Amino acid sequence: MARLDGKVVLISGGGADGPPGPGETVAIGNGRAAAILCAREGASVMVTDRSLDLAAQTADLIRAEGGAAEAMAADVLSEANCRDAVAATVRRFGKLQLLVNNVGIVVGGNLLTTTAEQFDLMMAVNVRGHFFMMKYAVPEMKAAGGGAIVNVSSAAAARGAGVTYGASKAALNILTRTVAVEHARDGIRANTVMPAYIDSTINRRLMGDRSSRATLQVPLKRQGTPWELAEAIVFLLCDQSSFITGVDLIVDGGALATYPM
Ligand SMILES: NC(=O)c1ccc[n+]([C@@H]2O[C@H](COP(=O)([O-])OP(=O)(O)OC[C@H]3O[C@@H](n4cnc5c(N)ncnc54)[C@H](O)[C@@H]3O)[C@@H](O)[C@H]2O)c1
């Protein structure tokens, strides 16, 4: 019996927007790896992304392995898109118990260079989008008898790392904790993962070569893979973590634990 047998999961940002890594024929990002691993663990997966093409690539990969998946376009900037993504999941698969919010963007610079528009966009995508998805998913989880949410935050929530990025991820952490407390009575758990130094599409796109050199700061002396982050996500979705809610699970090779000397 697989860990997510009989479950239905909705994932936002389930495509992968960036170049393939070494040895990959298809680019694997954090969202795509999470979607594929959920399917391998027995879940039916609704893959959403602002790009229908990228979502469809993920759904095709899942179906090619014999899993159940559907793709649809949903931009988390739009409340209507988030509401429709939840409704479409229930229409297609009959219920919704699990939600993974993987969407996250990086724009802007430091305090003096970041514009008001960049600040607002970061908050709208990285925090408000997750708020919309949870707002519409939670009633369906209640109807299904319970559920679990994993929001993809960042180690940047705990360190100064971009004036808006870290602030948006810290806001996401407390938003998630609040949902965990408010909906524990409904049998719904909500947690975040806080990755850093994962060799995923967002890092390859934004950092290129610099992302592998940055691992000098990582005690484990390497980057993580999207599959390692996906394992943490599946753990928080499945019943093995049934007494864990309101936590932020750091997945960073020990980076946050160290004091750079
Ligand atoms: N790789 C790391 O080391 C690292 C570290 C910290 C946090 N993260 C987090 O990981 C997540 C993304 O990782 P990834 O590798 O999957 O990145 P990615 O850039 O490939 O993003 C995944 C998908 O999100 C979609 N997307 C972007 N904006 C959207 C929107 N407004 N609505 C719907 N979909 C949208 C993209 O089209 C893409 O297909 C983010 O939340 C990011 O903050 C990664």
The ligand as an ORCA input file, in Angstrom:
! r2SCAN-3c Opt
* xyz 0 1
  N      15.333     25.682     -5.261
  C      15.568     26.191     -4.083
  O      16.668     26.064     -3.535
  C      14.493     26.931     -3.357
  C      14.844     27.569     -2.183
  C      13.858     28.214     -1.484
  C      12.554     28.198     -1.929
  N      12.229     27.597     -3.093
  C      10.825     27.632     -3.516
  O      10.516     26.575     -4.425
  C       9.377     26.975     -5.197
  C       9.579     26.869     -6.691
  O      10.485     25.910     -7.082
  P      10.460     25.315     -8.596
  O      11.793     24.718     -8.806
  O       9.257     24.473     -8.785
  O      10.356     26.665     -9.443
  P       9.719     27.121    -10.836
  O      10.228     28.515    -11.039
  O       9.985     26.111    -11.891
  O       8.177     27.257    -10.530
  C       7.231     26.220    -10.653
  C       6.085     26.692    -11.507
  O       5.425     27.827    -10.925
  C       4.752     28.482    -11.983
  N       4.275     29.807    -11.595
  C       4.973     30.944    -11.437
  N       4.155     31.970    -11.123
  C       2.909     31.460    -11.050
  C       1.634     32.000    -10.772
  N       1.467     33.321    -10.520
  N       0.556     31.180    -10.761
  C       0.689     29.854    -11.046
  N       1.873     29.289    -11.355
  C       2.977     30.077    -11.360
  C       5.786     28.486    -13.106
  O       5.176     28.619    -14.379
  C       6.497     27.142    -12.920
  O       6.074     26.165    -13.842
  C       9.101     28.434     -4.831
  O       8.081     28.528     -3.873
  C      10.429     28.880     -4.260
  O      10.320     30.033     -3.449
  C      13.178     26.980     -3.811
*
